[in-house]
C-alpha cells in the first residue's frame, strides 16, 4: 500500500506528467479495479480496515494516530494460526502515537507483533530517505529511498522463509509519496520544471512504481509469482495542494468522503489464476481480509463479529453483476454509503444534511438527487442509518466476548510518551527529528 497516492496518480489513467510503467504492466496482467475504495479518507483508519475487514470506527481508529483496540482480530492472526510466517514492513500508525515516524518500541503493546506479525521492520508513522526503523523492537538505521529498501527487506524475508518451506503473508506499507517529500535526484529531476514539492511528490511515486517492479521481478526470480497474490492500492485520496490531477478529476481530496478522497488505484495480480481485465465492481480495503480467508478455505469470522468486507474471490475469474453488501464509511462525523451505483454523502461533521449521487450517471458528484428522487433517497438513508447503528454497537464493545476490556486511549505525540523519554536525546540528534514534526 502506498501512502497519499491519489486515484489519478498512475500512468494507466492518463496522468499528464507521471509515467508508471511497472504499475501499467501490472494493470494489464492483473485485475484492475476502477471502483476500489480506501476504508477511509485518511491513513490510520484505512490501515485498520485492511487488517480487520471492518470499517475503522468499529475498532476505534477514528482518525489519524488513533490506536487500534487490543481485542481486534486481524488477518495476520488468522494466517499465523494456520502456519503462515507473517511480516509487516514500513508504516504502522495503529499504536496511538502521533507525529513523524519513529522506530516502534519492543515494549509498545500495540506493536505489529501483538496484532499477529511474527516479524516486523516498522515505524510508528511516515518516514523519508535514510530512515531509522525498528526491526522487532531494535533500532536500525538505513540508507536510501524507503520504497526500495522496504521491498528489498521483504524479498529477503520471503526468500528466507521460502527456504524453510513456510508460506508467507506480508504487509508492505510504503511511506511514499506522503510528505515531507524528498525523492532521489534521478527521480526528482524528471519534474524539475515544476514546483519543488510536487516534483519531489511525483518523484516518490516513481520510486513506488520502481519498487513494485522490483517486487514483481523478485517473485519471478524466486519462482513464486504463480503462487502469490500481489494486492496493491493506496491508503486514501490525493493531497489537495497538488491540484485536480491527483484525483483524476474526481471530486474531493484526502480527508473528504467524496470520490476523490476515498477512491484509490488498485490492482490485484495472481498469474495463472486471475483473468486479466478491468473491472468496475465496487470494492474496498475491508474486502482484503475475507477474500484471503476465502482463497485459503478458512472459516469466516463467527456471527456477532460484524465484517464490513466481502470476498472478491469469484471476481478473480469473472465479472460480478452487483455487490449485495453496501460499503459504508465514517470519518470524524462525515459519512458515505455506497449501494451499487448510488452514493449517500454526509460531507460535514456539524450538519445532518445528506447528498445523494448516481455514480453511474454522475461520477463527478455534481447532481444531488436528494430532492428529485425522494424514494431512492429515503431507502438509501434508511439503509445507512441501520448500518450506522451497527457501528455504534461495535464502538460500545458489543462485538467482543465479555464486552470492551479497556477504555479507548487518546492518541499522543511520541515525544510526550514516557516510553520514549530515554530515546529523545538520540532521536533529536538525527536530522529528521531536529524540528518537531506535526501529523500531516
N, C-alpha and C positions, 0 to 999 in steps of 0.2 A: 504494500500500500504506500502510495506517495502521499505527500503532505501539502495541502493547499493547491493541488493541481486542478484547475478548473476544467469543466466539461469540454471547452473548446481548445484546450492547450495540448492538442495532439495533431500530428500531420494528417491523419486519415480523415479528420473533419475539415480539412482545408484551411488551417490557420495561415494567415497571410505572411508570417515570418518563420515560425517554427517548423523544423523538419525532424520527424521522429521515425527513422527508418526501421528500427527494431520493433517498436510498437505497431507500426504499419504492417510489417510482415507477420507479427503475431496476430493481428486482427484478421489477416487473410487466411491464416492456417487454423484459427480457433473460432470460438463463438463470441462475436462482438455484440455486446448488449447495449443498445442505443437508448434504452429507458431504464438504466440502472441508477439506483439512489444510494447515497450515503445515509446511514441511520439518523444522522443529524447534520445541521449546517456548520458544526464546529467539531474539533478533533476528539477530545476525550469521550464524549458521548458516542460517537461513531465507533471508537475502539471497543467500548463495552458491548455495543451491538454485534460486532464481529465475533467476540468471544462467547457471548451468551445466547445469541439468536433472539434476543429480546430488545424491545425499544429501551433506550437509555434510562428513562426515568424509573423503570421497574427496578433497576439496580442502583438507583440514587446517584447516577452520574448525570447531574442536571446541566452541567456546563463544563467549560474547560477547567481542568485541575481538580474536579471533584473525585473523591475516592470511590472505587467500586466496592460494593458490600462484600464482606468476607464470606457470606453464605451463598454467593452466586456459584452456579455450576458452569464450568467453561468447556469449550470444545477440547482444550488441551487436557483437562481432567478426563474426559470421555476416552480420548485416544490413548492417554497414558495407561489407563486401566486395561486396555486391550493389548499392551505390549509395544506401543509405538514409542520411539525416542522423540521427545518434544523439545523444541528450542524456540527462543524468542531473540530476535536481533533488531536493535535500533530503539526508536522512540517508544516509550511505555505510556506515561501520563495517565495512569489509573491509580496512583498511590496517594493522591491528595496533596501533592506538592506543586506549587505554582512557581513561576519564574523560569528563566532559561535552564536548559537541561544540565543536571549534574549526575555523576555516577550513582546508581542505586545502591544503597547500603545493604549488606547482608542481613542486618537486623530489621530492615523495613518489613513489617508484617504484611504488606501488600506488594511485595516484590513479585516478579514473574514466577518464581519458584512456588510461591504459595498458591498461585492460580493454575498450577498444573504443568509448568515448564521445567524439565529436567536440567536444562542448560540455558543460560542467557548472557548476552552481551548487550547491555542496555543502558539507557539514560532516562532520567525522570521526565524529560521534555525534549524540546528541539535542541539541536546541536549543529555545528558547522565544521568547516575544514579543520583538520588536525585535532580531532575531539579527544576528550577524556571520557572513557566509558567504564562500565563495571562488568567484569566477567565473573558471574556468580558471586558478586559481592566484593571482588578485588579490583581496585582501581587500575586502569591500564591506559596509557597514552598512545595515540595513533597518529600517523602522518598520512595526509592525502585527503581526497574528497570522500565524503561519507557514504555515498551510494556505492561506489566501487568497493570500499573496504568492507561494508556490510555483506555484500554479495560474495566477496572473497571468503569471508569468515563462514558464511552459510554453506558455501560449496565445500569448504574444508570439513565442516561438521558432517555434512551429508556423506562425503567420501569415507570419513572415519566410521560412521555408524553403518554404512552400507557394507563395509568390510566385515563388520560383526554380524551381518545378516539381519540387521534391525530395520523395520520400516520406520520412516521418519515423517514427522509433522513439523513444519517450520512456519513461523510467522516472521516476516521481514517487513518491518515498518520503517521506511526511509524517513529522513528528516527533511529532505528536499522535496519541492522548492520553497519550503517555509523560510521566512526571514529569520535572522538577518542574512541577506543574500550575499554569497561570496563564491562565485563559480571559478573553476580552474581558468587560467588565462586563455588556453586554447578554445574553451567553450564561450567565454565572455567576449572574445574578440570578434566572434561572428555577428555580434549585435552592438558593437562599439559605437555605432552612429546613433543609437537610442539612448534614452536616459539611463544613467548608471544602474539604478535599482532594478529597472525592468531588464536591462541587459544581463545582470547577474541572475535575476529570476529565471529568465529564459535559458541562460547557461546551465543553471541547475537542472532544468528539465531535460536538457541534452544529456546531462550526467545520469539522470534517472533512466532515460532511454538506453544509453550505452550499458548501464548496469543490467537492465533487463536482457539485453543482447548477450551479455556475459553469462547471465544465469541460464538462459536457454542453451547457449553453446556448452556450458558446463554439464548440463543434464545429458546432452548428446554424448559428450566425451565419457561420461560415466555409464552410458547405455541405459539410462533411466527415463528418457523422455517419454517412452510409450507407457510407462507405469507411473507417471507423475501428473497430477492435476496442478497446473500453474494458474493461479487466480490473481489477476491484477486489477486494482481500482484505486481511486483517490479517496481521501477521507472526508472531503467536503468541497463545496464550490470554490471558485476562484476569488482572488483578492480584488476588492473594488477599485483600489488606486491604479490598477493596470488596465482599466477600461473594459469595454464590452467584449473584446476578443477573448478574454479568459473564459467567458461563459458561452462562447459560440453564438452570441446574440440572444441567449435566453434571459428572461427577466430575473434580476436579483443576483446577489453575490454571497460569499461566505457570511454566515450569521443570519441569513434570511431563509424563510421557508418557501419562497418562490423557487421555480425550477433551477435557476442559476445558482442557488445556494445549496441545493441537495442533489441535483442530478450530476453524475460524475462519469468519467470514462471508465469502462470496464471490459476486460477480455478474459475469457477462460480458455485455456489451451490444454488439450489432452489428446495427442496424436493417436490416430487409430480408433478412438472411441467417440470423440466429439465430431459431429458433422460440421465442417467449417461453413459459416454463414453469418449473416447479420440478422439479429432478432430485435423486435420492438416490444417483446414481452416485458411487462413491468416487473422489476426485481430489485432487491435491496440487500444491504450488508447483513441483515438479520437472516437471510436465506443461506448464508455460507454454512453455518452450523448444521441445520437439518439436512442440507444437501450432502455434506460429508458423511453424516450418520447413515443416510440412505444408500450412498455409494458403497459403504462398508457393511451394509446389512446389520447395522447396530440399532437397538431399540430407540425410539424417540422418547423424549422426556415424559414422565408419568403425568397423569391428569392432576390438575391443581397447581401445576408449574407452567403457566402460560408461555408459549413461544410465539413470537410475532412473525417469524420467518416460515417459509415453506421449502420443501425440497425442489430443486431445479433439475434433478437427475434426468427426468424424462425429456427436458428441454435440450439435453445434450444430443439427442437423436432426432427430435422432430419438433416443429413449432407447436406451441400450445395455443389453444383458441382464446382462453380467458383465465385470468387469475381469480380464484374464488375467494381468497382471503385478502381484504383490503390492506393497504400499507398506511400505518399511522406514524406521525412524527409529533414530538413535543420538545420544545426548547424554550426555556425561560419565559413561559407564558404565551409564546407563539405556538401555532399548531398547523399541521397539514394532514390531509387524509385523502388517499388516492384509492378509488374504487374503479378498476378497469381504466377507462379514459376520462372519468370525471374526477375533479380535484376540489376539495374544500381547503380554504386558506384562512387562517386567523393570523394576520400579519403583524399585529402589535400586541404586546402583553397587557396593556392597560385599557383594552376595549373588548367588547363581546361581539363585534361585528364579524360576519363571515363573508367570504367571497367564494364564488363557485365558477370553475372554468372547465370547459370541454377541451382537454389537451389534444384530442384527435383533430379538432377543427381549429383550435386556438392554442397552439403550443407556446406562444409568447405571452399568454395570460393577459390579454388586453380586454376581453369582453366578459365582464362579470355578469353571470346569469342568475344571480340570487333573486332578482325581482321578476325577470321574464320567464323563468322556469320554476315556479313555486313548488310543484310536486316533486321534481327531481331534487331540488334544494332541501326540502323537508326530509326526504328519505336519507339523503347523504348526511345531513346534520344529526338525525336520529341515530344513524349507524355510528357516526363519530362519537356521539355522546355515550353510547353504550360501551364502545372500546375505551373511551377515556375513563369511565368508571372502573373498568377492569384494571387500568394502570394505577388508579388511585388505590385500589385494593392491594396491588403489589407493593406500592410505596408504604402502605400500612404494615407490611410484613406478612400478609396472609399467604404468600406463596411458600413460606418456609415452615417446616415442621417445628412446632413449638413457638412460632412467631419470630419477630425480629429480635435477634440475640443482643445487639448493642445499638445504641443511638448512632445516627449518622454524623461523623465528624465534619466540620467545615474544612475546606482546603486552606493551607497555609503556605507562605513562601518558604522555600527550603532554608534560606538564611535565618529564618525565625524559628526553625525547628531545632529543638535541643539536641537531637541526634547528630546534627551537623556542626555543632559548635567547635568540636575538636579539629574539624577539617577546614574551617573557614580561612585561617591564615594561608594554608596551602592553596586552596581554591582561588583566593584573591591574588595569589602570585602569578596566576595564569592570565594571559591577555583577555580571554573571553569572559572572565569574571571580574575584571578590574572595575568595570562600571556595572552596577546592579541593573539587571535587565528585567523589565516587567513583562508579564504574559501578553502575548500578541493575540 
